Each structure stands twice: as C-alpha cells, then as structure tokens.
Amino acid sequence: MDEPATPDTLESLRLRIGTLDPRQIAAWRAMTPARRLEIAFEAYQFALDAVRLTERRDHPDLSPEELNWRVTRRMQRDPRLGR
C-alpha cells in the first residue's frame, strides 16, 4: 500500500511539477471528469508503449512473458514483481 503523503513528498512533487500555468488549470477544470480520465488513460498507454518499445529494443531476445514482466516492473517501479 502507498505511504501517506508527507510535507517532504508533497514539496518534492511540487518541485517536479514546477510552476503551474493558470490557463492549463482552467482548461483542465473546464473538462468533464470523463474527458480528464480519457486523457489520463491515453497518457498511461503512451508511457506503456514507450517502455515496451525500449525494453524490446534493448532486449530483443526476451520471451513475450519476460518482456511483459520487465514492462510491469518498470511501470510499477518495483523490481521484485514476477520473481
């Protein structure tokens, strides 16, 4: 289970995100929840495809199952998964 957010982790997140653009915030607020969710799914799928592509490029001889585990480990940031 994820650990609760602490002031340190919140500040770290703020630093990673950087300055927020009020126009971007307004655009997100104008969207329906369904549209925001659709965009989040598209972004996740893009990241998944990019990770799969780099893993396949770097390890062309992997079986489909091992490729899937490598992708899962990277996406979940947990090297112990599937072992």
N, C-alpha and C positions, 0 to 999 in steps of 0.2 A: 504494500500500500504506500502511496506517496506520503511524504512527510509534510506537515503543515508549513505554510509559508511563514518565514521569519523576516524581521526587518532586513537582515543581510541578504536573503534571497530576493526579496522584493526590490531592494536597491540594485542588486545585480541585474535583475530583469529590466529595470528602468534604464540602466546603462546600456544594456544590449539593444533595447528598442530605440533609444535615442530620443530626440525631440519629436513630439507628435505634431502633425500638421492639422490644424483645426478644420481645413477643408476635407481631409481624409476622414476625420472623425465624423463630420457632418454627412459625408457620403455613406459611411457605414450605418449611421443612425437612420438614414432615410431608407435603407434596405429593409425588406421583410426578414424576419428570422429565417425563413426557408431559403432566401437568397444568400444570406450570410453563411448558412450551413452548406449550401451548394458550393460556394467559393472555398470554404474550408476543406471540403472533400476533394475538390479539384486540386488544391494546393498539396494535400496529402498524396494524392495519386501522382502528381508531378514529382514529388520527392521520392516516392516509392519507385517510380520508373527510372529516375536518375540513379538511385542506389543500385537497382537491379542491373542497369547498364554498366556501371563502373565495376561492379562485382564480376559480371560476366566477362568484361574486357580484361580485368586483372587476373581472373582465374577461369580461363576458357575450358578447362577440363573437368570442372565441377559437375557432379550429377545434378539433376533438377532439384532433388531433395536437399542436397547440401547448399546449393545456391539459395534456395528458399530460406534455409536456416541462417545463412550469412546475412541475407537481406533483413530478416526478422531481428537478428542480433543488433545490427546497425540501427535500424529504425527504433528499436526499443532501448538502445544504449545499454544492453545487458549481454555481455559476452558469455554468460553461463547458460543461456537459453538453448534447449535442444541437445544438451550434452549429457 
